[in-house]
């Protein structure tokens, strides 16, 4: 696998000590594997803390680092894979990470040089340690890792049911179903959970689906208020202000955490922290597959520069950002993110057109969102295996979806940053969501998504007056080629990625009734709806 990923050759042998007990402050024992390089000159220690067991992919990452001369500690989070204590996602990782470092200090082979590594939840455990960086810490390698779970599940105002119920169902059975049985359950999870997503109330159905072993899921689902104390341990914003070591961030354009990863980069960069950012075309799961080689090659270089050396770290790279430009299919080196851009504006017009000129008049466009037959999720930035770029034909043909499309472009248009959609909007039900998606339509008419966003509307806003609904889409780096068209898709939801708006105003997860909503998009001289694209200079159409 190392050869397939074009990693540098193994430089030393290593041995593995399994099932070492590392004590936590409350008496829990955190089961730990130690990968010890066979060398007289080890380069320091890399810590990985995971709830997913100490097999693949953590074992692969550990073997790569150990083979390059690093001690590696691979530890199971409390309540998972032999570690004692109760597992509540994210909540205990700050204390347990500190206790892991305290245990390291007692080991005769630990020389006081420490780095952390890992992706997704393992990325969260690194931000948890950065809430109080230990003096031994020299570098962090964080991939597709969030730092704010309220934002991850409720950032748009609607609960991300598809991803997090699927995750909950996987977590409660990951030690029960292993090997091929475990793989089969992952591959069939969408089909198995489909009746759950359609059930009312959702919280009760989710309890049944997780065999009442994921109490945290109901708590997250039914607690939309960000100020509720439940979320206090599930947000690590202070880590962005306290991090004091070089950080390498890796993200994916089709990953649900990409906007958090970009925020992490901007926050650290603004503080003068040495930070790099790599954003590939990957979904959350593809990073551990298609992106693994690039990830590990970059990680090894970062460790060599910031952990292995006895002297000061290497100077900051002049181009700390590398992004994959989708549509063009090429990597781009940047001095910062986002790069300097200008606005390219397209206005929604009657007849489904998207033009530079403002509309002069015409009838509004309407659609009916029926939560009994909710607009389905099709790809996009998800945790689940059906994430990513898709052919949107089936979605665009639905009667509850509006589309607005440009003429074919005469020159390429490079979109770099966060697109925004502003809609002059009215609705028939105060309880409603608006989902938008941007697609690249090729000359054959195939429409492929590259950015999207959703907003839950304020139920107190008046129904009898046109309101401007502003939706920030996921950030992107995408080139629309000459001859292609840009298409805006508008709907009343994306189910089950976002729990459907039941239209009743009941507490999320508890509703038992469904009420539809008629949405009206106005596009005339007095009520302008538009798409605002951040485009690189010289990239205007």
Secondary structure, DSSP 8 states (H G I E B T S, - for coil): -TTTTT-----S-EEEEEEEEEE-TTS-EEEEEEEEE-SSS---EEEEEESS-SSTTHHHHHHHHHHTT-EEEEEE-TTSTT--S---TTTTHHHHHHHHHHHHHT-TT--S-EEEEEETHHHHHHHHHGGG--TTEEEEEEES--SBHHHHHHTTSS--HHHHHHHHHHHHHTTTS-HHHHHHHHHTHHHHHHHHHTSSSHHHHHHHHTTT--HHHHHHHT---TTSGGGGGGB-HHHHHH--SEEEEEEEEESTTHHHHHHHHHHHHHTT--EEEEEEEEETTGGGTTTHHHHHHHHHHHHIIIII-SS------S--EEEEEBTTTEEEEESSSS---EEEEEEEETTTEEESS-------EEEEE-GGG--B--SBS-SSTT-B--B-HHHHTSTT-EEEE----SS-EEEEEEEEEEEEEEESSSS-EEEEEEEEE-TT--EEEEEEEEEE--TTS-SSS-EEEEEEEEEEEEEE-TT-EEEEEEES--BTTS----SS---TTT------EEEEEE-BTTB--EEEEEE-TT---
